[in-house]
Amino acid sequence: MRISLWDSTLGRFRLTAIAEGISYLVLLGIAMPLKYFAGLPEVVKYTGWVHGLLFVLYMVLLLKVWKQYRWNRGKVALAVIASLLPFGTFVFDRELKKEQQADRV
């Protein structure tokens, strides 16, 4: 059975985590080089805003998931650390996908 990311709080958190991870990579890998090597600081400004909004949404949804799924502090700490590392949210998403699949059974 295919899992929809919109069906649950965990699914919405996963979707936000993926978007936040992509925005972080775009900020670091595209916007920052354009700022420093092409003299385009506005790219960082707008990409940074998008990333910042997604980061705040990630944290809000993390609080909801923590409460609803009764995650322990260690798992919440991993989620926070994942949001700070490039590719971290993608690695963390693998575990979340397993949890969401187990939740469906």
N, C-alpha and C positions, 0 to 999 in steps of 0.2 A: 504494500500500500504506500502510495506517495504521501509525504508529509507536507502540508501547506505551512508556510512560515507565518501566515496571518491567523491561524486557528487558535493560538494560545499566547499567553504572556511570554512564555519561553521562546516561542517562534518569533514573536515581534522583537524580543531581545536579540535573538540570533541574527535577524535581518539587520537590525541597527548595528550590531557588532561588525557585520560584514561591511556595511556602508561606512562605518567609522574607520575600519581598517583600510579600506580603499582610499578614503579621503586623507588619511595620514600618509599613505604611500605617495599619493599625488602631491601632497604638500612637501614632503621630503625629496622626492625624486624628480618632480617636474617644476613646481613653483619656486622652490629655493634656488635651483640652478638658474632659472630664468631671472630671478631677482639679481643674483650676483654675477652672472656671466652675460646676460643680455640687457641688464639695466631696467628690468620691468618689475618694480616693487609692488605694483597694484595686483599682480597675480597672487602674491603671497597674502595680500590683504583680503582678497575675496575668497581664496581657497582656505585661508585661516579661519575666516568667519564660518564657512560651511563646516569645516572640521570641528570647530569649537561648539557649534550647535549640535552636531552629531555626538560629540563627546558628552555634552550635558544630557542629551537624551539617553545615551548609553548608561550613564550613572543613575538617572531616574528609573530606567527600566531595570537596572541591576538591583536597586532597592526593592522594586516590586517583586522581582523573581526571588530574591533572598527571602522575602516574607512569605510569598505564596508557596514556594517549593522547599522552604525550611533548609536552605543551604547553610552549611557550617561556615565559620569565619575564614577557614583556610581556603575554601572554594571561592568565597567572595574576594579574598586577597588575591587569588590567582586571576580572577576576572579583572581586577584593578590593574595588576601588573601587566596582564595581556594587553590592556588598552594603551599602555605606555611604550610597548615594544613594537617595532616594525614587524609585521606578520604575526604578532602575538594573538590578535583576535581570530585569525584564521586557524591557528593551532588549537586555541581554546574552543573554537566552534566544533571541532571534531568530537570533543567530549560532550558538548551540548547536544549534538545531533544524536549521539548514542542515548543520552538521557531522554530526549524527546521521543525517540523510537520506542524505548522501554516503557515510557509513559503511555503510549498508544496501545500497548499489548494488553 
